[in-house]
Amino acid sequence: MSPRMTNDTKTELLSQLALRIPDTRLITDATRTLAFGTDASFYRLIPEVVVQADTLDDIIFIITTCGEMRIPFTFRAAGTSLSGQAVSDSVLITLTDSWRQHEILDNGERIRLQPGVIGADANRYLMPFQRKIGPDPASINSCKIGGIAANNASGMCCGTAQNTYKTVDSMKLVFHDGTVLDTADYRSISAFKESHKYLLDGIQSLCAEVSQNPELKQRIAHKYRLKNTTGYALNALIDFSDPLDVLTHLMVGSEGTLGFIAEITYNTVIEHPFKASALLVFNDIEAASNAVTALSNASVSSVEMMDGRALKSVAYNLGVPDFLPQLNLEHCALLVESRASEEDTLNAHCHEVMSILAEFSVPHQVAFTQHAPTIATLWGIRKGMFPAVGAVREAGTTVIIEDVAFPVERLAAGIRELQALFDDFGYREAIIFGHALEGNLHFVFTQGFESEEEVACYGKFMDAVAQLVAVKYGGSLKAEHGTGRNMAPYVELEWGADAYQLMRRIKALFDPNGLLNPGVIINDNPNAHITHLKPMPKADDIIDRCIECGFCEAVCPSRTLSLSPRQRIVIYRELSRLEREGNTSRHQEIQKAFDYLGVDTCAATGLCADRCPVGINTGDLIKQIRIDKYQRYEPIARWTADHFSAVTAVARVGLTANKVMQKSLGEKVMSKTVNGLRSLTKGRSPSWHKSFPTANRSNIESSSVAREKQVVYFPSCASRNMANEVGSQDGRTLTEVTMSLLERAGYQVIIPNALQDQCCGMPYDSKGMTNIAKSKSDQLQDVLWHASQRGKWPILMDTSPCGKLSKEQFEKEMDIFEPAGFITQYLLKELEVTPLDEKVMLHITCSTKRMGLADTLLNAAQACAKEVIVPEHIECCGFAGDKGFFTPELNASALNPLKEQIPSGCTRGFSNSRTCEIGLTEHSGIPYRSILFLLEEATSQQPVPATSA
């Protein structure tokens, strides 16, 4: 813990930082600093200041400013680390989205990455070259390169051969005094050798000392037979002789305590195209461990071990092998994967593995398979174990995942003794799984920290684990999760006094003032691991299972504007705690901020649930909160639902007036007038921009002729009321285009009765008015049931959110399609498509993703245009129904990366949600239309079929 910053110091710091950093990137309010006080660990430190760095010059400025004032600071990338290394009670430095640049080098043999690049994105960039980065942590879809390198994260397949330490090519670094070193640049190296001769000499001296101490040198080499991220990377002192190489490798796994990694170049590894997996069950841990030893030199890429309790935790999950529920606690399974560049080679690898294991008894197995769905199911078993414990834990407790490594030859004995400790300390739910080839095991258990007794129990348990793993077995207390605060008190126990003193000297060389992430790795407090524990108070059934891992954050449209799902949960938990304790003034302060940051700016799309390991939809919590917030408006909402036709007619009048006024007044006067009114009404009236829609005045009627093929077309309330913006080159509305397409494809189009009264319920559902939403949904269901002749004919909804909600809400069996699904299943077969020779943008809506139709929409677009571009880093547009009108900053923030990704010569984009297309048009600078427009144009030469007899 850093000495508490005084108010005068804080004021002076903010004054200095404000010379370069704008107020929008300096966070000091109580609500947001609390939100940033959480990472994926079970520790909490609330920063005094959060500074968001946008450039390398920002980083240098922040570091030097803090250094001059002797103020400690901590770097954070994604905040998915598990050992408390990314929290601070002083200055927390985070990165804006500007830190996501990459460069492919040597035809994919190397890749240069900024620290803000998400690991999975790096692999996506390398995919065309059949390469990937070596590290493959379980959090790769969320964690960022800065954290992967700073923690020396590994994973299921990378082992010790492909982690950052082994695959780093070069780095660009910023040191405690603001000096920048690029280890790939000769001039930078030359300047650094002059300016920091003392540092390089100090490193050289440490290497010499180790070289002259055979016992210590042998111990270091022995320790790194295993995965090991406990303390600093002392193996750098024996693996390299050039102090710059040593320096580079000391930075790996240094957890932000030695400097800032501004850029890293990786030597990439092969991504084999052919993969096969097998699940093999053994009678006990001893047999499974012996099998691991037998496979240590086989052609396998990974061997994952799961003990009996771990298998039990997922035995009843959907799709698991039938034998899983029959297993007892003695059973132990290995999930084995082999990879190769050729299928014949892969088959030979699999045969080799099974030949090696022929002497073992394997009572149950799923034999080696290349069938992708089966492989996904098998790995789903392994990946589902951590959330399985989290899902059933008692509210108010946290899930702890520890990370150790035993010598492989003593793996079984180590596991047996670890299981005995679980029983001794009452952790009956604890499970063990891990990367068996390296002896790397994760054990997961639940722990409460509300009482002194619970904290003491955890402390004694960790003392026992440390003695078992580090002392008795000579293993690693941290194999891949980093030391952090969690294992800092045990570093000396594991390494010995002489090695620990080396680490202290490394820290002093790089950080003479002790300002970089103090308390991490090196910590004099023997109780650091049980200090600053994060409260996890019971708050609501929807979110009580949240472990605050941060996996949700990458897909949240409001994460750069206000709060992420994880942060919303942190604040809501704090509000619940304050309410129970009767702390009224603090509760009111945070509640006022949360109304905007947490409630108003949440798109409630549910994308967070798809990333959450325990399936939490934070949007459901927000919609529940909105029930109370919008309760006073419920009578009005009920009236609009009961008079929907009249309400939409008034809306069309307003949209017509918009068109008239925009043409007569001009865009500037119109914007000033309407947005001025919005200021007067304090945001209760909609914002206006030039992409605002006009009214849809087209008649929507059923086909006048009978045909054999029939389809029910339900235009959403958005599409049947909103036409294109003023000045649009597309003369027709979406409803006209859809009718044209369907009739040219030979369909008799059935429009439901009382169309103008119908709504899927989404406008009400998003505001938490679930009863009204359900009433509208039920009304629509009955109308569509009748129109489709009791489900006989398919139903096309022209907007994806409506299709998704209706699929979820309807109880009667009907075939409901949004545009992409209907195009793919029907229209591409029934119309002659000539792909347009042009580049087009494609926005895949959040509802499309949640329905599992992202590839379907992409395939539909690619059938209609020769080049389709899906921009990266846009998971949801943030328009969210009417949020684009009433909280336009959410839409602007979510689409901030869009415009710069539109290539030269691309003049239009497509999607499958009318409201999303409004915001996309405004923030891209090109018109966005429904995918149905694109299909219409690609098939426009095909005439309408003749009427059936």
PyMOL commands that set and color helices and strands:
alter all, ss='L'
color gray80, all
select helices_A, chain A and resi 7-17+23-25+30-35+56-68+106-108+119-129+145-150+164-167+186-195+197-211+214-223+236-239+243-251+285-294+308-313+324-326+343-359+372-383+385-392+408-424+436-438+452-472+488-495+497-510+528-530+553-555+565-581+584-600+607-611+618-629+631-642+644-665+667-680+717-721+734-744+755-757+762-765+770-787+800-809+819-830+846-850+854-864+883-886+888-894+899-901+914-924+931-938
alter helices_A, ss='H'
color red, helices_A
select strands_A, chain A and resi 26-27+49-53+73-75+91-95+102-105+110-113+131-132+168-174+180-182+260-267+269-270+274-282+302-306+332-340+364-369+398-405+431-435+440-447+693-695+709-714+722-725+747-750+795-797+816-817+836-842+865-869+909-911+928-930
alter strands_A, ss='S'
color yellow, strands_A
deselect
rebuild
show_as cartoon
